[in-house]
Amino acid sequence: MEKIKVIVGLSGGVDSSVSALLLKERGYEVYGVFMKIFDEKNKDFLGSKSACYGPEEKDIEDVKKICKLLDIPLYVVDLKKEYSEIVLKYFVEEYLEGKTPNPCVICNRFLKFDILLKKAFSLGINFDYFSTGHYARVEYDEKRKKYILKKGIDEEKDQSYFLFLLTQKQLERIIFPLGYYTKKQVREIAKKNNFHLSDKEESQDFLCGDRFFLFSDKKNEGLIVDKDGNILGKHKGIFNYTIGQRKGLGIAKGKPLYVIGINEKENKIIVGEEKDLYKKKLISERVNFISIDKLDKEKEAEAKIRYKHIPAKCIIKPVEENKVEVIFEKGQRAPTPGQAVVFYENDEVIGGGFISKTF
């Protein structure tokens, strides 16, 4: 009987490596694929710290060692051009519009779970499923005839927040082995199997150095004002700021001040007190629903407005197609335009979108 073929997106880290091991132990025919996204021309701007976008030599060497240890083939797929045109372009444009982008969400939806797989097919790799080291679960609901995205069982490591844009077609071919493990268990498995990277530092950031090299030709100073319009100082370009930021404002008023708004049309940063950061309502656009076809009436749910945010009780109400209003039971600190808001029902992802307005 022919084995089921799975390609595993390997990053050089412990999570994706253990995913490949677990799948091989379950009897799958496993192939490793490394997504090459870093453009060497940017090397001088970035350090060597572990991050999603940065020098890849060490990661590639680690991937090669793991593939040799597991006796699986490795394919390196060049996506530098696509990453620049989709993820980096989005990253820059969002900041210039006064928003705070979420590049991981865009990369997952359009590169890792889409273009990467199409390129793998073009290289002649025939596969049945795709797997990564994400801490999340995909299950099929017979009653609803739908694939369901769920949180990983490790609440601290759950990464379902970054996957809300995935479609039914994509979920149909995804396996997340680590969704049923804790990070501690994964490190123990790596150590037991003599993986040299069992204690390797995790990638915590999008860029491994100064992201502002992407804005080197866009420095546009403007005014910092309070919510009454009084001028307090000057800013160094709106892309340097995000909602909730306190440090680096360069102004003093006898009490702590935070960024509470960004007006990209007038090129102004608005500051206020911490109490001004709390909002009970927001509008979410470009909404993608996973567990339901569409939202035709208001629904009780829980929502996360950032990755490490504790899910908060809310009501989501349809506004128009792919747009909803979110009303929280209690005010939430610093919901930020551009960031993802993801809706949950228990451990199941209902869907999510991008924050466009708060009030």
C-alpha positions as CSV (number, residue, x, y, z in Angstrom):
1,M,0.0,0.0,0.0
2,E,1.4,3.4,-1.0
3,K,2.3,5.7,1.9
4,I,0.5,9.0,2.4
5,K,3.0,11.8,1.4
6,V,3.4,14.8,3.7
7,I,5.7,17.8,3.1
8,V,6.7,19.6,6.3
9,G,7.6,23.3,6.3
10,L,11.0,23.2,8.2
11,S,12.3,26.5,9.7
12,G,15.4,25.2,11.5
13,G,13.6,25.3,14.8
14,V,12.6,22.6,17.3
15,D,8.9,22.7,16.6
16,S,8.9,22.0,12.8
17,S,11.6,19.4,13.3
18,V,9.6,17.5,15.9
19,S,6.6,17.7,13.6
20,A,8.6,15.9,10.9
21,L,9.7,13.3,13.3
22,L,6.2,12.6,14.7
23,L,4.8,12.2,11.1
24,K,7.5,9.8,10.1
25,E,6.9,7.8,13.3
26,R,3.2,7.6,12.3
27,G,4.1,6.0,8.9
28,Y,3.8,8.9,6.6
29,E,6.3,9.5,3.7
30,V,7.8,12.8,4.8
31,Y,9.6,15.5,2.8
32,G,11.2,18.6,4.2
33,V,10.8,22.0,2.5
34,F,12.5,25.2,3.6
35,M,11.0,28.5,2.5
36,K,13.8,30.9,1.6
37,I,12.6,34.5,2.1
38,F,15.6,36.5,3.1
39,D,17.2,38.9,0.6
40,E,20.9,39.1,1.2
41,K,21.0,42.7,0.1
42,N,19.3,43.6,3.4
43,K,22.0,41.8,5.5
44,D,23.8,44.9,6.6
45,F,20.6,46.3,8.1
46,L,19.9,43.3,10.3
47,G,21.6,41.5,13.2
48,S,22.0,37.8,13.8
49,K,19.2,37.5,16.4
50,S,16.7,34.6,15.6
51,A,13.7,36.0,13.8
52,C,11.4,35.2,10.9
53,Y,13.1,37.6,8.5
54,G,16.9,37.6,8.8
55,P,20.0,35.7,7.6
56,E,19.2,32.1,7.0
57,E,22.6,30.3,6.8
58,K,22.4,28.8,10.3
59,D,18.7,27.8,9.8
60,I,19.4,26.0,6.5
61,E,22.3,24.1,8.1
62,D,20.1,23.1,11.0
63,V,17.4,21.9,8.6
64,K,20.0,19.9,6.6
65,K,21.1,18.2,9.8
66,I,17.6,17.3,10.8
67,C,16.7,15.9,7.4
68,K,19.9,13.8,7.4
69,L,19.0,12.5,10.9
70,L,15.5,11.6,9.9
71,D,16.6,10.4,6.5
72,I,14.1,12.5,4.6
73,P,14.7,14.6,1.4
74,L,14.9,18.4,1.6
75,Y,13.8,20.9,-0.9
76,V,14.7,24.6,-0.7
77,V,12.1,26.9,-2.3
78,D,13.0,30.4,-3.1
79,L,10.2,32.9,-2.2
80,K,12.3,36.0,-1.8
81,K,10.5,37.9,-4.5
82,E,7.0,36.9,-3.3
83,Y,7.9,37.7,0.3
84,S,9.1,41.1,-0.6
85,E,6.1,41.8,-2.9
86,I,3.4,40.5,-0.5
87,V,4.6,40.6,3.2
88,L,7.2,43.4,3.2
89,K,5.1,45.6,1.0
90,Y,2.0,45.1,3.3
91,F,4.2,45.7,6.4
92,V,5.4,49.1,5.1
93,E,2.0,50.2,3.7
94,E,0.2,49.4,6.9
95,Y,2.6,51.5,9.0
96,L,2.4,54.4,6.6
97,E,-1.4,54.3,6.9
98,G,-1.1,54.7,10.7
99,K,-1.8,51.0,11.4
100,T,0.2,48.3,13.1
101,P,0.6,45.3,10.8
102,N,0.5,41.6,11.5
103,P,2.9,40.1,9.0
104,C,2.7,36.5,10.4
105,V,-1.0,36.3,9.5
106,I,-0.4,37.5,5.9
107,C,2.7,35.2,5.5
108,N,0.7,32.1,6.7
109,R,-2.3,32.7,4.4
110,F,-0.6,33.8,1.2
111,L,2.9,32.3,1.3
112,K,3.4,29.4,3.7
113,F,0.0,27.7,3.0
114,D,-0.5,28.8,-0.6
115,I,2.4,30.0,-2.8
116,L,4.9,27.6,-1.1
117,L,2.7,24.6,-1.9
118,K,2.2,25.7,-5.5
119,K,5.9,26.0,-6.0
120,A,6.5,22.7,-4.4
121,F,4.1,21.1,-6.9
122,S,6.0,22.9,-9.7
123,L,9.2,21.2,-8.5
124,G,7.6,17.9,-9.0
125,I,6.9,17.1,-5.4
126,N,3.6,15.2,-5.2
127,F,2.1,15.3,-1.7
128,D,-1.2,14.7,0.0
129,Y,-0.8,16.9,3.1
130,F,1.2,19.9,4.3
131,S,2.4,20.2,7.9
132,T,4.1,22.8,10.0
133,G,5.2,23.2,13.7
134,H,2.2,25.4,14.6
135,Y,0.5,24.7,18.0
136,A,-3.0,24.4,16.7
137,R,-5.4,21.6,15.7
138,V,-7.5,20.9,12.6
139,E,-10.4,18.6,12.9
140,Y,-13.3,17.6,10.6
141,D,-16.9,18.1,11.9
142,E,-19.1,15.5,10.4
143,K,-22.3,17.2,11.4
144,R,-21.4,20.6,9.9
145,K,-19.3,19.1,7.0
146,K,-16.6,21.5,7.8
147,Y,-12.9,21.6,8.8
148,I,-12.5,23.3,12.2
149,L,-9.5,25.2,13.4
150,K,-9.0,24.8,17.2
151,K,-6.5,26.1,19.8
152,G,-3.5,23.9,20.6
153,I,-3.8,22.2,24.0
154,D,-0.9,24.2,25.3
155,E,-2.6,27.5,26.2
156,E,0.7,29.3,26.5
157,K,1.9,28.3,23.0
158,D,-1.4,28.2,21.1
159,Q,-0.9,29.8,17.7
160,S,-4.4,29.6,16.2
161,Y,-4.6,33.4,16.4
162,F,-2.2,33.6,13.5
163,L,-4.1,31.1,11.3
164,F,-7.6,32.7,11.2
165,L,-7.3,33.5,7.4
166,L,-7.0,29.9,6.4
167,T,-9.7,28.6,4.1
168,Q,-11.6,25.3,4.1
169,K,-9.6,24.2,1.0
170,Q,-6.4,24.9,2.9
171,L,-7.5,23.3,6.1
172,E,-8.5,20.1,4.3
173,R,-4.8,19.4,3.5
174,I,-3.2,20.5,6.8
175,I,-1.8,18.5,9.6
176,F,-0.6,20.2,12.9
177,P,1.0,17.4,15.0
178,L,2.0,19.7,17.8
179,G,-1.5,20.9,18.5
180,Y,-1.8,17.9,20.8
181,Y,1.5,18.5,22.7
182,T,2.9,21.0,25.1
183,K,6.1,22.9,24.4
184,K,7.8,21.1,27.2
185,Q,6.8,17.7,25.7
186,V,8.2,18.8,22.3
187,R,11.5,19.8,23.8
188,E,11.7,16.5,25.6
189,I,11.0,14.6,22.3
190,A,13.7,16.6,20.6
191,K,16.2,15.9,23.4
192,K,15.3,12.1,23.4
193,N,16.0,11.9,19.7
194,N,19.3,13.7,19.9
195,F,18.1,16.8,18.0
196,H,21.0,19.3,18.4
197,L,18.5,22.2,18.5
198,S,16.4,21.0,21.5
199,D,17.4,24.2,23.4
200,K,17.6,26.5,20.4
201,E,16.3,30.0,20.9
202,E,12.8,30.6,19.4
203,S,12.1,33.2,16.8
204,Q,10.3,35.9,18.7
205,D,10.2,38.8,16.2
206,F,9.3,39.5,12.6
207,L,12.7,41.1,11.9
208,C,16.0,40.3,13.6
209,G,17.1,43.9,13.5
210,D,16.0,47.5,12.9
211,R,12.7,47.4,10.9
212,F,13.1,51.0,10.1
213,F,15.5,50.4,7.2
214,L,12.3,49.6,5.3
215,F,11.3,53.2,5.8
216,S,14.7,54.9,5.1
217,D,13.2,57.1,2.3
218,K,10.0,57.9,4.1
219,K,11.0,60.0,7.1
220,N,8.2,62.5,7.5
221,E,8.2,64.4,10.8
222,G,5.0,65.8,12.2
223,L,3.3,66.9,15.4
224,I,2.5,65.1,18.6
225,V,-0.7,66.5,20.1
226,D,-3.0,65.7,23.0
227,K,-6.6,64.8,22.5
228,D,-7.6,68.5,22.6
229,G,-5.2,69.3,19.8
230,N,-2.6,71.0,21.9
231,I,0.9,70.6,20.4
232,L,3.3,68.8,22.8
233,G,6.2,68.0,20.5
234,K,7.3,66.5,17.2
235,H,7.4,62.9,16.0
236,K,9.9,61.2,13.7
237,G,7.4,59.6,11.3
238,I,4.2,57.8,12.1
239,F,5.7,54.4,11.3
240,N,7.7,54.7,14.5
241,Y,4.6,54.5,16.7
242,T,1.8,52.2,17.7
243,I,-1.2,52.4,19.9
244,G,-0.4,52.0,23.6
245,Q,3.3,53.0,23.2
246,R,4.8,55.0,26.1
247,K,8.5,54.9,25.5
248,G,10.3,57.0,22.9
249,L,7.8,59.8,22.7
250,G,10.3,62.5,23.7
251,I,7.8,64.6,25.6
252,A,7.1,65.2,29.3
253,K,3.9,66.5,30.9
254,G,4.2,65.5,34.5
255,K,2.3,62.2,34.1
256,P,2.7,59.1,31.8
257,L,1.5,59.6,28.3
258,Y,0.7,57.0,25.7
259,V,-0.1,56.9,22.0
260,I,-3.9,56.8,21.9
261,G,-4.3,57.6,18.2
262,I,-2.5,58.0,14.8
263,N,-3.9,60.4,12.3
264,E,-2.1,59.5,9.0
265,K,-4.0,62.2,7.0
266,E,-2.8,65.0,9.1
267,N,0.5,63.2,10.0
268,K,-0.2,63.5,13.8
269,I,0.4,61.3,16.8
270,I,-2.3,61.8,19.5
271,V,-1.3,61.1,23.1
272,G,-3.3,60.7,26.3
273,E,-3.5,59.0,29.6
274,E,-3.7,55.2,30.1
275,K,-7.5,55.4,30.7
276,D,-7.9,56.7,27.2
277,L,-6.5,53.4,25.8
278,Y,-9.5,51.4,26.9
279,K,-12.2,50.8,24.3
280,K,-15.4,48.8,24.3
281,K,-16.1,48.7,20.6
282,L,-14.3,48.1,17.3
283,I,-14.9,47.5,13.7
284,S,-13.2,44.6,12.0
285,E,-12.8,44.3,8.2
286,R,-11.6,41.6,5.8
287,V,-13.3,39.1,8.1
288,N,-12.8,35.4,7.3
289,F,-15.1,32.9,8.9
290,I,-14.0,29.3,9.4
291,S,-16.6,27.5,11.5
292,I,-19.6,29.3,10.0
293,D,-20.5,30.3,6.5
294,K,-21.4,33.8,7.4
295,L,-22.6,36.0,10.3
296,D,-26.3,36.9,9.6
297,K,-27.1,37.9,13.2
298,E,-25.3,38.9,16.3
299,K,-23.4,36.2,18.1
300,E,-21.8,35.8,21.6
301,A,-18.1,34.9,21.4
302,E,-14.7,35.6,22.9
303,A,-12.1,37.7,21.1
304,K,-8.4,38.2,21.2
305,I,-7.1,41.6,20.0
306,R,-3.4,40.5,20.0
307,Y,-1.6,37.2,20.3
308,K,-1.0,37.2,24.1
309,H,-4.3,38.9,24.9
310,I,-6.6,37.0,27.2
311,P,-9.8,36.2,25.2
312,A,-12.5,38.6,26.3
313,K,-16.3,38.2,26.2
314,C,-18.0,40.1,23.4
315,I,-20.8,40.2,20.9
316,I,-20.0,40.3,17.2
317,K,-22.6,41.9,14.9
318,P,-22.7,41.9,11.1
319,V,-22.3,45.3,9.6
320,E,-21.8,44.5,5.9
321,E,-20.1,41.7,3.9
322,N,-16.7,40.9,5.5
323,K,-17.2,43.6,8.2
324,V,-18.4,43.2,11.8
325,E,-18.8,45.3,14.9
326,V,-17.3,43.9,18.1
327,I,-18.8,45.0,21.4
328,F,-16.9,43.9,24.5
329,E,-18.4,43.2,27.9
330,K,-15.6,45.3,29.4
331,G,-13.2,47.9,27.9
332,Q,-10.1,46.4,26.4
333,R,-6.7,48.0,26.6
334,A,-5.2,49.4,23.3
335,P,-7.1,47.6,20.5
336,T,-5.0,48.7,17.5
337,P,-6.0,49.3,13.9
338,G,-4.2,46.9,11.6
339,Q,-3.9,44.2,14.2
340,A,-6.0,41.0,14.0
341,V,-9.0,40.4,16.1
342,V,-9.8,36.6,16.3
343,F,-13.2,35.2,17.5
344,Y,-13.4,32.0,19.6
345,E,-16.2,29.7,20.9
346,N,-14.5,27.7,23.6
347,D,-11.4,26.3,21.9
348,E,-12.7,26.7,18.3
349,V,-11.8,29.6,16.0
350,I,-15.0,31.1,14.6
351,G,-13.0,33.4,12.4
352,G,-11.3,36.8,12.5
353,G,-10.5,40.0,10.7
354,F,-8.4,43.2,11.0
355,I,-9.2,46.1,13.3
356,S,-10.0,49.2,11.3
357,K,-11.6,51.5,13.9
358,T,-12.0,51.6,17.7
359,F,-14.4,53.6,19.8
